[in-house]
Amino acid sequence: MFDYYREVFHHLKGCISVTTSPTHQLHFLLHQRSPSTSTFSVKYGTSTSNSQSFTVSYLMKNCGVSPETALSASKRVNFETSEKPDSVLAFFTSYGFSNTQIYHTIKFFPGFLVANPVKTLKPKLEFFSFKSLLQSDKRTITSIKRATYVSCYRSLAINIKLFRDNGVPDSKIALLLFNQPNSLNRGLDCTKEVVAEVKEMGFCPSKSAFVVAVRVKLGMNKSTWQRNFGWSDEATLAAFQKHPCCMSVSEDKIITVMDIFVNQLGLDSMVLSKKPYILSLSLKKRIMPRVAVLQYLLARALLCNESDALARLPVQSQMPSMEFICSSWMYCNRETVDEV
């Protein structure tokens, strides 16, 4: 269990930015990325000689570290009173950490001695209570790393209960907790409203599509829902029911895909509403190779039925197959098929 905590603390250390004010108050900012790098940064303030001396003495006496380790740690973190580090050590003890485990924790992560146990450390450890949902240490740690705002354990617990009360099985909640943990950290009223809306749309709480639809709706506003696809309200709802993620596609991509299928290929935009998953496909790897085939056949008047061809559009392979071509199109002669 300690190794489990230690890995999470390693992640937490990388998510803490420490600065000093004139009063030596240290502010821990969770999960703030540096503007110039994709990795998390840690900034430690300088200390006065008095506070450094007190820090060294405290580390040696209360944490059992060597003078060399204490001196090294005091260059990265310092404090003038024992109030905050005492509260941190008491916090670790309350979670069952032995003296040896506390020693190793402070040795590797001395900055935790000035962390806020309630606001910074406790939410991370309480997240472990969801391990029964995620079913493994690895998945739990991965979920924690994906959670930008795991500072409110209570919101997570309340929203998980809300899902359960609405008939969502734990296996589906686990999918959301693992892939998009931030979706469960919303206010209860907001989440409750979205859950009710999604149920009214006809989604079954026992299906994976339900939690996907809730996640997408939580990240949307009315303007996103009402943006112009060229579809009727009924078609928009039907598209969302078939593929909720179509509503999370960026405005630029929607414009590009619509331009390709409507303006370049001459299809009705309603055709895409019947196959909304197309909006989520990769333009480079999925859409453009198939569009090239469609354009070739259109240019030679070999198109049998645009809507039918689009309905059979395969998505598993990156390149369009001969099965796609042969099953969707009528060819004039064998030579043309060979040329394609």
N, C-alpha and C positions, 0 to 999 in steps of 0.2 A: 504493500500500500504506500509506503514511503517513497519508493521509486516512482510510483504513479503521481503522487503529489509533487515530487521533485521535477518531473517533466513539465507539469503544468506551471510550476513556479518559474521554470526556465522561460516559458512563454510569457508569463506575467512580467518577469523582469524586463523583457524586451519591449513591453508595452507601457513602461513607466518612464515618464520624463520628469526629472527632478530639477528644480530651479530653486534659487534662494532669494529671499527678500531681505531687506535690512533687518528684519526681526527674525531671520533664519527660519521662517515658516516654509516647509517644503510641500509643494503641490504635486500630486501624482495625477497625471493625465493618462487615462487608459486608452490604448489603441489609437494614438495620434501618429499618423505617418509623417515622416520628414518630407518636406516639399521637394527635395532634390534627390530622394532615393526611395526605392520601393521597400526598404527594410525599416524596422523600427529603430529609433535612436534612444539613447540614454544619456542624459546630461546631468552631471553632478556639480554642485556648486562648491566653491572654495570655503574653507573654514578658518576660523581664528585658531591661534595656537592653544588657547585655553580650552576651546570646545574639542579640539583634536586630542588634547591630552586626556580630557574626560572620556572621550569616546574610546580611546585605547584602553584606559583603565576599566571601563565598563565591559568591553568585549572580553578582556582577559578574565575578569572576575565572574561575570554572569553567564558568559557563553563558552568559556573554557578554551578559547583559541590561544595560540601561541603569540608571543610579543611581536614576532615578525608579521604574522597574519593580521593581528590587530592594527599594527601600524599601516599596513597596506590598505586595509579596509577603511581606516580613518581618512585616507586621502580621497575616498569616494563618497563617504557619508559621514556626517558628524552631528552631534546633538549636545546640548548644554545641560539637560536634565534627564533623569531616568524615567520620567513619566510615560512617554510614548513607547520607548523600547520595552519597558516593563509590561505595558499593556499588550504588546505584540507577543512577547514570550509567554504571557499568561494565556493568550489566545491559542498559540500552538499547543500548549499543554492541555487546554480544554478539548482539543481535537485528538488527543491521544498521542501526541508526538513525545518520544522519549528524549532524554537529555542528549543522547548521541545524535538523534535525528535533528534536534534543534541546532546542535553544533554544526552539523553539515549544512543545514539550510542557511544559517547565518554566514557560514564561511563562504559559501558560493553566492549568496544573495544578501549582503549586509544592508542594502537599501531598504529591505523589508522592515528593519527596526524603526524606521520613521514613517512607515505606511500606516494608513488608517485601517485598523483591523476590521471594522464594521463595513466601511464603504469600499475598500480595496481588496482585502483578502477573503473575507467571509463569502461574498457572492461566488468567487471561484470555487471555494471548497463546497459550498452548498449545491453547486451545479452537479456535483458528483451524485447527488440523490437521484438524478435522472439516469444514472448508469443502468438501472434495471430496464429502462426503455431502450437505451442504445445498445445494451447487451455486451459491451466490451470496453476495456480501458482505452483501446486505440480509438474507437469511434467516439467515445466521450471526450477525449482530449482533442480530437479533430473538430468536434462540434464547438468546444470552447474556443479554439483558435479562429473559427469562422464567426463567432459571435462578437460583433463590434461593441455591443451594448449589453453585456451580461452583468450589469451593475445592479439590476433589480430582480433578484431571485423570486420575490413575491409575485411579480407580474407573470413570470414564466409559469410558476406553479398554478396560479389562478386561471391562466389561459388554457393550460393543459387540462385542468378540471372542467373548464367550459367545453372543450372538445369532447371529453369523455361523456359529459352529461348530454351531449347532442348525438351520441351514438358513434363517435369516431373511434375505431379500435386503436389500441396502443401501437400496433405495427405501422399504422398510417401517421400517427402523431410522431413516431420515431423518425419517419422519413423527413418530416418538416423540421424536427429538432436537429437532425443531423445535417441536412442540406441548407436550411435557411433558419437558423435559430433566432435571428433577429425578428422574424415574423411573429414569434411568440412573446416578444417583449413589448407589445403594444398595450395601451390602456384597455381595461376590461370592456368599457362601454363601446369603444371603437370595434374591438374584436367581436363582441356579441352582435353588433349591428351587421357586420359583414357576414358572420356565420348565418344569421337569419336570412340575409339577402341571397346567399349562395344556395341555401336550402329551398327558397322560393323559386330559384331558377331551375330547380329540378335535379340538382346534384345529389347523389346518394352518399351520406356520411361514411358508409363503409368502404367506399371506393377511394383510390388514390387521387382521382381527379378532384375530389372534394377539397382536400387540403391544398392542392395546387391552385384551385380556383380561389380559395380564401387568401392564400399568399399573394396572388396576383391582384386581387381586389384591395387588399390592405395597402399595396404599393401604388394604387391608382387614385386619381381624383376624377371629378365629373368631366372635366375637359378632356381627359385622356379617353374616357369611355365614349364621349360624344365626338371625338375627332372624325374627320371625314374619310371614310373608307369608300364612300359611294354606295353604301349598303343601307337598306331599310333597318329600322329598329329591330324588327323580327329577325332579319338576316344577321345582324350584329350579335344578338342574343344566341342564335343558333350556332354561330361561329365560335363564340365563347364556350358554349356547352361542349362543342366537339374538341376544341383545343384552347384552353384558357390562356396559355402562354402567348397566343397571338396578340393579346392586349398589352403585353409587356415589350413588344417590339418597338424600337425607336421610330420616331417620326420620319427621319431620313431614310431608314430602310423601307418603311411602308411606301414612301413616295417612289423609291427606286424600283421596288418590286411591282408596284402598280404601273409604273411607266413601261416596264418590260412587257408585262402580260397584256395590258390594256392598249397602250399606244403602239408598241412595236409588234406585238403578235395579233392585235386586233380583237382580243377576247373581251367579253363582258366582265366587269369587276365582280359581278355576282357569282361568277364561276369560282373565284378565289374564296368567297364566303362559304362555299360548300367544301373546300379543302383548305381551311385556314392554317394547317400545319406548314403549308408552303411558305408562309410569311416568316416562319422561324428557321427555315433552312439556311445553310450557308450560301451566300451568293456565289462565292468562288468555287466551292467544292460540290454543291448540289444543284443550284438553280441554273447557272450559266452553261454547264455542259449539256443540260437537257434543252435549254432554250436554243442552243446552237443546232441541235437536231431538228427542233420544231421549225426554226427559221429555214433550214435547208429544205425541208419537205414542203413548207408553205411556198417557197420560191419556185418549186417545181410542180405546184398544183397537185401535190400528192396527199394533202391533208384530207382525211376522211371525216373526222368529227372533232373539232377543237375541244369541246367540253369533255367528250369521252376520253380523249387522249390525256387531258389534264387529270381526269379522275383516276387514271391508271398510272400516273406518274410515280415511279419507284423512288424510294428515299434511302434504302439500306446501303446501296453501293454509291461510291463517289462518281462513277461514270455511268451514263445510260447504257443499258444492255441491249442486245439484239432482241431479247424477249419483249422489251418495252417497245422497240420499233415495230416488230412484226405484229404484236397483239393490238397495237393502237392505230395502225395506219394501213391504207390500201396502196399498193404499189403498182405502177404501170407495167413493169416487167422486171425480170430477174436481174438484169444488168444494173438497174437503178438501185436495187437492194444491195447488191455487191458493192456498189460505189459508196453507199452510205456506210 
